[in-house]
Amino acid sequence: QRQRVAVARALVTNPSIILADEPTGNLDSKTGDEIMGLFGELHKQGNTIILVTHEHDIAMHAHRIVSLRDGLVEKDEKKK
């Protein structure tokens, strides 16, 4: 519940850039999917979403995935 409130509070000002550090980390999968759907809609509206996650299925929502290992860029993939 706290994580959902934190996401809602962060989005209330309609920022053009959203920095999200593990936004689905403590959520059940249904709520996590809802949050990712919301981020998708915000992106369609022109917002930039920068999201950090360790979860592969969450990363797959992105249009671009930058993978880091030991503090260095290991891969930079753009999806079509």
Secondary structure, DSSP 8 states (H G I E B T S, - for coil): -HHHHHHHHHHTT--SEEEEESTTTTS-HHHHHHHHHHHHHHHHTT-EEEEE-S-HHHHTTSSEEEEEETTEEEEEEE--
